[in-house]
């Protein structure tokens, strides 16, 4: 009679710890083992005949061409991992660059881990989408540019900018700046659209000098530029919390009080909201909305031939933080 293969047997076979084998099977975003080690363990499990009903109940979250420590994705990972567990799947995670060798490692990752579905995000291009499509695994695209004939799930960046600027206007601000990333990316063009819409609806003039762009999304540099050019503003909408955090650091360095002298509101919810002093005020997509990323993928897994569609995540929430206040007009005395 054939003996049952246990995780301990796999560990002994490879000369690794049982904890390492368990981490390879679970592969949460916090896992510290390398992808090479994980692939070796999964291959050994197959060779030894290890049976685990959960082994292939995986969904993979893939970040393309973005730093793995980008705070904008770290929080998404936490939310999506929780949602994946509710559907009784494990979440796998991989971060790759656009380098050809890393793209090939992605195909190897998909082959060895056999995920049921993929969530792909980052600075996506058609080449990486074609490669993923060739793997034959159901997938959805989260964020990034809209891809034709794909399952796109997009945070409503235009609405986020609109709601944030409208909030500043209600607090009495009129000279509101927009600190943005490169307009080569649709997400930043949408931020401009929402910013302009809010100003126009409230009868405020569009001053193009208040719209400042940084390809590197360097808020510190943008803020210094505003000072050097002597461009006055009482508040700013920042296209993400990374830009917002940089702006805050420059203002603090220049001895400008936030929010007493300048109000800052950003887009998104990241660890920067809390580690910042003062805490960053921001508009962000409701966590329950982000559950739709996983539920949409489950629909695609169950019916790969369903009609392609674009799903917008439009329910916004405000994290009040401490970087926004009523506009305080100078005393006439």
MIDOMAR-746680 format. One record per atom (N, C-alpha, C): x, y, z. Coordinates in steps of 0.05 Angstrom, whole numbers, padded with zeros to 5 digits, always signed. Layout:
XYZ
...
//
This chain:
+00017-00024+00000
+00000+00000+00000
+00018+00025+00000
+00011+00045-00017
+00027+00069-00020
+00023+00087+00005
+00045+00096+00016
+00044+00113+00039
+00036+00142+00032
+00022+00155+00051
+00014+00183+00047
+00038+00201+00050
+00042+00218+00030
+00064+00237+00031
+00056+00262+00047
+00072+00269+00066
+00067+00292+00083
+00085+00315+00077
+00079+00338+00087
+00097+00361+00083
+00124+00356+00095
+00125+00341+00117
+00151+00334+00129
+00168+00318+00110
+00155+00300+00094
+00170+00284+00075
+00182+00301+00053
+00167+00321+00045
+00177+00340+00024
+00201+00355+00035
+00198+00364+00060
+00220+00379+00073
+00245+00362+00075
+00242+00337+00084
+00265+00319+00086
+00278+00313+00059
+00261+00310+00039
+00270+00304+00012
+00288+00326+00000
+00281+00351+00007
+00295+00374-00004
+00316+00386+00015
+00314+00377+00041
+00332+00388+00061
+00325+00416+00069
+00299+00421+00070
+00290+00447+00080
+00272+00443+00104
+00265+00465+00117
+00248+00462+00141
+00218+00458+00133
+00203+00447+00151
+00174+00444+00147
+00160+00471+00144
+00170+00491+00159
+00159+00518+00157
+00162+00529+00129
+00186+00523+00116
+00191+00532+00089
+00171+00520+00069
+00166+00494+00073
+00147+00480+00056
+00119+00492+00059
+00111+00497+00083
+00084+00509+00088
+00083+00537+00075
+00104+00553+00078
+00104+00579+00065
+00102+00577+00035
+00115+00557+00023
+00113+00553-00006
+00085+00547-00015
+00070+00531+00001
+00043+00524-00007
+00024+00548-00003
+00028+00563+00019
+00010+00585+00025
+00017+00610+00009
+00043+00616+00007
+00054+00638-00009
+00038+00664-00006
+00035+00673+00018
+00022+00699+00022
+00041+00721+00014
+00032+00746+00010
+00049+00768+00002
+00072+00773+00022
+00068+00764+00047
+00089+00769+00067
+00110+00746+00067
+00107+00726+00049
+00126+00704+00049
+00154+00713+00043
+00174+00701+00056
+00202+00710+00053
+00218+00690+00036
+00206+00669+00026
+00222+00650+00010
+00223+00659-00019
+00244+00651-00033
+00248+00660-00060
+00229+00644-00079
+00224+00655-00103
+00207+00642-00122
+00220+00616-00132
+00247+00615-00133
+00262+00591-00141
+00257+00569-00121
+00258+00575-00095
+00254+00555-00074
+00225+00545-00075
+00206+00563-00078
+00178+00555-00080
+00174+00536-00103
+00186+00542-00127
+00183+00525-00150
+00194+00497-00145
+00217+00496-00131
+00229+00470-00125
+00211+00454-00107
+00199+00467-00087
+00181+00453-00068
+00156+00442-00082
+00144+00459-00099
+00120+00450-00114
+00126+00427-00133
+00150+00428-00145
+00157+00407-00164
+00162+00381-00148
+00175+00383-00125
+00180+00359-00109
+00153+00347-00099
+00134+00365-00092
+00108+00355-00083
+00094+00338-00105
+00097+00347-00129
+00085+00331-00152
+00100+00305-00156
+00127+00306-00154
+00143+00282-00159
+00137+00261-00137
+00133+00270-00112
+00129+00251-00090
+00100+00243-00088
+00082+00256-00103
+00054+00248-00102
+00039+00260-00079
+00048+00284-00070
+00035+00297-00048
+00007+00307-00057
-00013+00302-00040
-00040+00309-00046
-00050+00330-00026
-00058+00353-00036
-00069+00374-00018
-00091+00388-00034
-00115+00386-00023
-00138+00397-00037
-00135+00427-00041
-00119+00440-00024
-00116+00469-00027
-00092+00477-00044
-00075+00457-00053
-00050+00463-00066
-00055+00480-00091
-00075+00473-00107
-00080+00488-00132
-00103+00507-00130
-00113+00512-00105
-00135+00531-00102
-00123+00559-00098
-00109+00569-00118
-00093+00593-00116
-00103+00614-00136
-00101+00639-00127
-00104+00662-00145
-00078+00678-00142
-00067+00687-00164
-00042+00701-00164
-00046+00731-00169
-00033+00747-00153
-00033+00777-00156
-00006+00784-00167
-00005+00796-00191
+00020+00802-00205
+00023+00832-00209
+00044+00843-00198
+00051+00871-00202
+00072+00872-00223
+00067+00888-00244
+00086+00889-00267
+00098+00917-00268
+00125+00917-00269
+00141+00941-00274
+00136+00963-00253
+00132+00955-00229
+00129+00973-00206
+00145+00962-00182
+00156+00979-00165
+00170+00969-00142
+00152+00953-00124
+00161+00931-00113
+00144+00914-00097
+00137+00927-00070
+00153+00947-00062
+00148+00961-00037
+00132+00987-00041
+00121+00991-00065
+00105+01015-00071
+00081+01014-00052
+00078+01035-00034
+00056+01034-00014
+00028+01033-00026
+00025+01042-00051
-00001+01041-00064
-00010+01012-00069
+00008+00994-00072
+00001+00966-00078
+00000+00949-00052
+00016+00957-00032
+00017+00941-00008
-00011+00939+00006
-00025+00962+00006
-00052+00961+00019
-00071+00945+00001
-00070+00948-00025
-00087+00932-00043
-00083+00902-00038
-00058+00895-00034
-00052+00866-00028
-00066+00856-00004
-00066+00872+00017
-00079+00864+00042
-00109+00861+00038
-00121+00880+00024
-00150+00878+00019
-00157+00855+00002
-00142+00851-00020
-00148+00829-00038
-00142+00802-00026
-00122+00800-00010
-00116+00774+00004
-00139+00766+00022
-00150+00785+00036
-00173+00780+00053
-00197+00770+00037
-00202+00783+00015
-00224+00776-00003
-00220+00748-00015
-00196+00743-00023
-00189+00716-00035
-00195+00694-00015
-00188+00698+00010
-00192+00678+00031
-00222+00672+00034
-00238+00693+00031
-00267+00689+00034
-00278+00671+00013
-00265+00669-00010
-00273+00651-00031
-00258+00624-00029
-00244+00620-00007
-00229+00595-00001
-00207+00590-00021
-00193+00611-00028
-00169+00609-00045
-00145+00619-00028
-00121+00612-00037
-00097+00624-00027
-00088+00646-00047
-00075+00666-00037
-00065+00687-00054
-00035+00683-00058
-00027+00681-00084
+00001+00680-00091
+00009+00709-00100
+00035+00715-00098
+00043+00742-00105
+00069+00740-00121
+00071+00756-00143
+00095+00759-00158
+00098+00787-00167
+00123+00797-00165
+00129+00824-00176
+00151+00821-00196
+00146+00831-00221
+00166+00828-00242
+00170+00855-00256
+00194+00858-00268
+00200+00882-00284
+00194+00875-00313
+00200+00894-00331
+00196+00889-00360
+00220+00875-00373
+00240+00868-00357
+00263+00854-00368
+00255+00827-00379
+00264+00820-00403
+00256+00794-00416
+00259+00770-00399
+00281+00768-00383
+00285+00744-00366
+00264+00742-00345
+00254+00765-00334
+00234+00764-00314
+00206+00757-00325
+00202+00765-00350
+00177+00757-00363
+00176+00727-00367
+00198+00715-00374
+00199+00686-00376
+00195+00672-00349
+00205+00685-00328
+00201+00673-00302
+00172+00674-00294
+00157+00693-00304
+00128+00694-00299
+00114+00670-00310
+00121+00662-00335
+00108+00638-00347
+00116+00613-00331
+00140+00612-00321
+00148+00589-00304
+00133+00589-00278
+00129+00613-00267
+00114+00615-00242
+00085+00605-00246
+00073+00613-00268
+00045+00604-00273
+00044+00574-00278
+00065+00563-00291
+00065+00535-00297
+00068+00518-00272
+00086+00527-00253
+00091+00511-00229
+00069+00515-00208
+00058+00539-00205
+00039+00544-00184
+00010+00538-00192
+00005+00536-00219
-00021+00529-00230
-00044+00545-00216
-00043+00571-00217
-00065+00587-00205
-00090+00584-00221
-00113+00586-00208
-00139+00585-00221
-00145+00611-00236
-00133+00633-00227
-00137+00659-00240
-00116+00678-00232
-00114+00700-00247
-00094+00721-00244
-00106+00748-00241
-00095+00764-00223
-00102+00793-00221
-00076+00807-00229
-00077+00823-00250
-00053+00836-00261
-00055+00866-00258
-00034+00878-00247
-00034+00907-00244
-00006+00919-00248
-00004+00945-00248
+00022+00958-00253
+00022+00974-00278
+00046+00980-00288
+00049+00994-00314
+00048+00975-00337
+00024+00966-00343
+00019+00945-00362
+00023+00954-00391
+00032+00935-00408
+00033+00940-00437
+00022+00915-00451
+00019+00918-00477
+00006+00896-00493
+00023+00871-00494
+00050+00874-00492
+00067+00851-00493
+00063+00833-00469
+00061+00844-00445
+00058+00828-00421
+00030+00815-00421
+00010+00829-00431
-00017+00818-00432
-00018+00795-00452
-00005+00797-00475
-00004+00775-00494
+00010+00751-00483
+00031+00755-00467
+00045+00733-00455
+00027+00719-00434
+00013+00734-00418
-00005+00722-00398
-00028+00707-00412
-00038+00719-00433
-00060+00706-00448
-00051+00679-00459
-00025+00677-00467
-00015+00652-00478
-00014+00630-00457
-00014+00637-00431
-00013+00617-00410
-00039+00603-00406
-00061+00615-00417
-00087+00601-00417
-00101+00601-00390
-00094+00620-00372
-00106+00622-00346
-00124+00646-00345
-00149+00644-00334
-00167+00667-00332
-00154+00690-00317
-00159+00714-00326
-00146+00737-00312
-00164+00762-00315
-00159+00781-00297
-00171+00808-00299
-00148+00828-00296
-00153+00852-00307
-00133+00873-00305
-00143+00894-00285
-00127+00899-00265
-00135+00918-00244
-00119+00943-00247
-00133+00966-00252
-00119+00991-00255
-00104+00992-00282
-00087+01013-00284
-00071+01016-00309
-00089+01026-00331
-00078+01027-00356
-00093+01037-00379
-00115+01016-00387
-00136+01026-00399
-00157+01008-00408
-00147+00992-00432
-00149+00966-00430
-00141+00948-00452
-00166+00939-00466
-00166+00941-00493
-00189+00933-00509
-00193+00903-00507
-00218+00895-00507
-00226+00867-00507
-00214+00852-00483
-00214+00864-00460
-00204+00852-00435
-00224+00857-00412
-00220+00842-00391
-00235+00848-00366
-00219+00869-00350
-00228+00894-00352
-00215+00916-00338
-00230+00923-00313
-00215+00927-00291
-00227+00937-00266
-00212+00962-00258
-00225+00985-00258
-00211+01010-00255
-00222+01027-00232
-00205+01035-00213
-00214+01056-00194
-00222+01081-00210
-00243+01094-00201
-00252+01118-00215
-00236+01142-00207
-00213+01146-00220
-00194+01167-00213
-00206+01195-00218
-00222+01197-00238
-00234+01223-00244
-00253+01231-00221
-00269+01212-00212
-00287+01218-00189
-00272+01224-00164
-00250+01209-00160
-00234+01214-00136
-00223+01243-00135
-00213+01252-00158
-00203+01280-00159
-00225+01300-00156
-00248+01294-00168
-00271+01311-00167
-00281+01314-00138
-00284+01292-00124
-00293+01292-00096
-00274+01307-00078
-00248+01302-00082
-00228+01315-00065
-00227+01345-00068
-00228+01354-00093
-00228+01383-00098
-00253+01396-00089
-00276+01383-00092
-00301+01393-00083
-00301+01396-00052
-00288+01377-00039
-00285+01379-00009
-00269+01403-00001
-00248+01409-00015
-00231+01432-00009
-00247+01458-00014
-00263+01458-00035
-00279+01482-00042
-00299+01488-00020
-00312+01466-00010
-00331+01469+00012
-00319+01481+00037
-00293+01477+00040
-00279+01488+00063
-00268+01516+00058
-00276+01528+00036
-00270+01556+00030
-00246+01561+00012
-00233+01540+00003
-00209+01543-00014
-00217+01549-00043
-00203+01568-00055
-00207+01575-00083
-00182+01572-00100
-00159+01578-00088
-00133+01574-00102
-00124+01546-00095
-00134+01527-00111
-00128+01499-00106
-00109+01488-00128
-00087+01478-00120
-00067+01467-00139
-00073+01437-00144
-00063+01428-00166
-00063+01399-00172
-00034+01390-00176
-00025+01372-00159
+00002+01361-00161
-00001+01332-00172
+00010+01328-00196
+00003+01304-00212
+00028+01290-00222
+00024+01266-00232
+00045+01251-00246
+00043+01256-00276
+00059+01241-00290
+00061+01245-00319
+00034+01241-00333
+00029+01259-00352
+00004+01258-00367
+00005+01237-00389
+00028+01223-00391
+00029+01200-00409
+00011+01177-00399
+00004+01178-00373
-00012+01157-00361
-00041+01167-00358
-00060+01149-00366
-00088+01157-00365
-00098+01164-00337
-00087+01151-00317
-00096+01156-00290
-00091+01185-00283
-00069+01197-00292
-00063+01225-00286
-00079+01244-00304
-00086+01236-00328
-00103+01253-00345
-00131+01254-00333
-00140+01232-00321
-00166+01231-00309
-00167+01249-00284
-00144+01250-00270
-00143+01268-00246
-00147+01297-00255
-00135+01305-00278
-00139+01332-00288
-00168+01337-00295
-00181+01317-00307
-00209+01320-00315
-00227+01325-00290
-00222+01309-00269
-00239+01311-00245
-00233+01338-00231
-00209+01346-00231
-00200+01372-00219
-00214+01395-00233
-00213+01395-00259
-00226+01417-00275
-00256+01417-00271
-00268+01393-00272
-00297+01391-00269
-00306+01404-00243
-00293+01398-00221
-00300+01409-00195
-00298+01439-00194
-00276+01450-00205
-00272+01479-00206
-00294+01492-00223
-00299+01481-00246
-00319+01493-00265
-00347+01493-00253
-00354+01471-00240
-00381+01469-00228
-00385+01490-00206
-00363+01499-00194
-00365+01519-00172
-00357+01547-00182
-00355+01551-00208
-00350+01577-00219
-00322+01588-00214
-00303+01570-00209
-00276+01579-00204
-00259+01578-00229
-00242+01598-00232
-00225+01601-00255
-00204+01579-00257
-00198+01568-00281
-00178+01549-00285
-00151+01563-00289
-00133+01562-00271
-00107+01574-00273
-00087+01551-00278
-00076+01550-00302
-00059+01528-00310
-00033+01527-00295
-00025+01550-00283
+00000+01550-00267
-00004+01533-00241
-00029+01528-00234
-00034+01513-00210
-00033+01482-00215
-00031+01475-00241
-00029+01446-00248
+00001+01440-00252
+00013+01425-00235
+00041+01419-00236
+00046+01389-00239
+00064+01382-00257
+00069+01354-00264
+00097+01346-00257
+00100+01321-00248
+00126+01309-00243
+00126+01281-00254
+00143+01275-00274
+00144+01249-00285
+00152+01228-00264
+00169+01237-00245
+00178+01219-00223
+00159+01218-00200
+00137+01234-00202
+00117+01236-00180
+00131+01245-00154
+00148+01265-00157
+00164+01276-00135
+00150+01300-00123
+00135+01296-00102
+00120+01318-00090
+00138+01338-00077
+00161+01329-00067
+00180+01348-00055
+00190+01368-00075
+00196+01358-00099
+00206+01376-00121
+00184+01395-00131
+00159+01384-00134
+00137+01401-00143
+00132+01424-00123
+00133+01417-00098
+00128+01438-00078
+00149+01460-00079
+00175+01451-00081
+00196+01470-00084
+00194+01488-00108
+00184+01476-00130
+00180+01491-00155
+00159+01512-00151
+00137+01505-00137
+00116+01525-00132
+00127+01549-00116
+00144+01543-00097
+00156+01564-00081
+00175+01581-00098
+00192+01568-00114
+00211+01583-00130
+00197+01601-00151
+00174+01592-00161
+00159+01607-00181
+00140+01627-00168
+00139+01627-00142
+00121+01645-00127
+00092+01642-00135
+00083+01617-00138
+00055+01611-00145
+00040+01606-00119
+00020+01624-00114
+00005+01623-00090
-00018+01602-00092
-00022+01588-00070
-00044+01569-00068
-00050+01564-00038
-00075+01559-00032
-00081+01553-00004
-00085+01523+00002
-00089+01508-00020
-00093+01479-00017
-00084+01465-00042
-00079+01439-00040
-00070+01423-00063
-00083+01396-00062
-00091+01387-00086
-00099+01359-00089
-00075+01344-00101
-00067+01323-00088
-00044+01307-00097
-00055+01280-00109
-00045+01273-00132
-00056+01250-00147
-00051+01223-00133
-00033+01222-00113
-00030+01198-00097
-00016+01206-00070
-00016+01188-00052
-00004+01194-00025
+00026+01196-00026
+00039+01184-00046
+00068+01187-00049
+00075+01216-00055
+00061+01228-00074
+00065+01257-00081
+00058+01273-00056
+00036+01267-00044
+00026+01283-00021
+00047+01283+00002
+00058+01259+00007
+00078+01257+00029
+00103+01274+00023
+00111+01274-00002
+00134+01290-00010
+00129+01320-00007
+00105+01328-00015
+00097+01356-00012
+00098+01364+00018
+00087+01347+00034
+00086+01353+00063
+00114+01356+00075
+00132+01339+00066
+00160+01341+00077
+00173+01368+00069
+00168+01377+00044
+00179+01402+00036
+00167+01426+00051
+00141+01425+00055
+00127+01446+00069
+00137+01448+00098
+00141+01425+00111
+00151+01424+00138
+00180+01436+00139
+00196+01428+00119
+00223+01438+00117
+00224+01469+00114
+00204+01479+00099
+00202+01508+00094
+00187+01523+00117
+00181+01508+00139
+00168+01520+00162
+00140+01530+00155
+00127+01517+00136
+00099+01524+00129
+00081+01505+00144
+00062+01515+00159
+00045+01498+00176
+00022+01485+00159
+00020+01460+00163
-00002+01444+00150
-00019+01433+00172
-00046+01438+00172
-00061+01451+00150
-00066+01481+00154
-00054+01493+00174
-00061+01521+00181
-00055+01540+00157
-00032+01536+00143
-00025+01553+00121
-00031+01540+00094
-00027+01514+00092
-00032+01499+00068
-00048+01474+00074
-00069+01468+00059
-00083+01443+00062
-00075+01424+00040
-00073+01398+00047
-00065+01378+00028
-00085+01354+00030
-00095+01347+00006
-00111+01322+00005
-00101+01305-00017
-00099+01279-00013
-00088+01261-00033
-00109+01241-00042
-00100+01223-00060
-00117+01202-00070
-00105+01175-00062
-00121+01158-00051
-00112+01131-00043
-00109+01129-00013
-00107+01104-00004
-00103+01098+00025
-00080+01079+00027
-00058+01088+00040
-00034+01072+00043
-00023+01075+00071
-00002+01061+00077
+00011+01064+00103
+00021+01092+00108
+00026+01107+00086
+00035+01134+00089
+00015+01152+00103
-00011+01145+00101
-00032+01160+00115
-00026+01161+00145
-00016+01139+00155
-00013+01137+00184
+00015+01144+00194
+00035+01137+00179
+00062+01143+00188
+00070+01172+00186
+00054+01186+00169
+00059+01215+00166
+00051+01231+00191
+00066+01252+00196
+00059+01270+00218
+00059+01298+00206
+00035+01311+00204
+00009+01300+00211
-00001+01279+00192
-00021+01263+00201
-00032+01242+00184
-00044+01254+00159
-00040+01240+00136
-00049+01249+00110
-00080+01246+00107
-00093+01268+00099
-00121+01267+00091
-00123+01257+00062
-00141+01239+00056
-00143+01229+00029
-00171+01218+00022
-00176+01218-00003
-00200+01205-00015
-00191+01178-00025
-00206+01157-00020
-00198+01131-00030
-00222+01113-00037
-00217+01093-00053
-00238+01074-00061
-00245+01057-00036
-00271+01056-00031
-00281+01040-00008
-00270+01011-00010
-00261+01001+00013
-00250+00974+00013
-00270+00953+00003
-00296+00957+00008
-00316+00938-00002
-00317+00938-00032
-00311+00962-00044
-00310+00963-00073
-00288+00946-00084
-00265+00945-00070
-00242+00930-00080
-00247+00900-00079
-00267+00892-00063
-00275+00863-00063
-00285+00855-00090
-00294+00874-00106
-00304+00868-00133
-00282+00858-00151
-00257+00865-00145
-00235+00856-00161
-00235+00825-00161
-00237+00814-00137
-00236+00785-00134
-00262+00772-00144
-00285+00784-00138
-00311+00773-00146
-00313+00772-00177
-00302+00793-00190
-00302+00793-00219
-00284+00771-00230
-00261+00767-00218
-00244+00745-00227
-00257+00718-00224
-00271+00714-00201
-00285+00688-00197
-00306+00684-00219
-00319+00705-00227
-00339+00702-00249
-00325+00694-00275
-00302+00705-00280
-00287+00698-00304
-00276+00669-00303
-00268+00661-00279
-00259+00633-00275
-00282+00614-00281
-00305+00620-00271
-00328+00602-00274
-00340+00603-00302
-00335+00626-00316
-00345+00628-00344
-00326+00645-00361
-00304+00632-00370
-00284+00646-00385
-00294+00660-00411
-00317+00651-00421
-00327+00661-00446
-00347+00684-00442
-00350+00693-00418
-00369+00716-00413
-00359+00741-00427
-00377+00759-00433
-00371+00783-00448
-00351+00800-00433
-00331+00811-00447
-00312+00829-00435
-00326+00855-00427
-00316+00867-00405
-00328+00892-00395
-00309+00908-00379
-00316+00933-00375
-00300+00951-00358
-00316+00956-00332
-00304+00950-00309
-00318+00954-00284
-00304+00977-00269
-00319+00998-00263
-00307+01021-00248
-00314+01018-00218
-00294+01024-00202
-00297+01024-00173
-00301+01053-00165
-00326+01061-00159
-00333+01089-00157
-00341+01098-00129
-00344+01080-00110
-00352+01088-00083
-00328+01098-00068
-00328+01124-00061
-00305+01136-00048
-00311+01141-00019
-00289+01141-00003
-00290+01148+00025
-00269+01168+00031
-00273+01183+00053
-00254+01203+00062
-00239+01193+00086
-00213+01193+00085
-00197+01189+00109
-00189+01217+00119
-00200+01225+00141
-00199+01253+00149
-00170+01263+00155
-00154+01247+00167
-00127+01255+00172
-00125+01282+00186
-00102+01296+00182
-00098+01321+00195
-00085+01342+00177
-00088+01339+00150
-00074+01357+00132
-00093+01376+00117
-00119+01376+00125
-00138+01394+00113
-00154+01409+00134
-00158+01435+00129
-00175+01451+00148
-00189+01473+00132
-00208+01486+00146
-00221+01509+00135
-00200+01530+00127
-00206+01544+00105
-00189+01566+00097
-00192+01589+00118
-00169+01596+00129
-00169+01617+00149
-00159+01643+00135
-00178+01662+00133
-00171+01687+00119
-00155+01705+00138
-00135+01719+00128
-00118+01736+00145
-00135+01759+00157
-00128+01766+00181
-00142+01787+00195
-00137+01814+00182
-00157+01833+00183
-00154+01859+00171
-00140+01878+00190
-00136+01870+00215
-00124+01888+00235
-00094+01890+00231
//
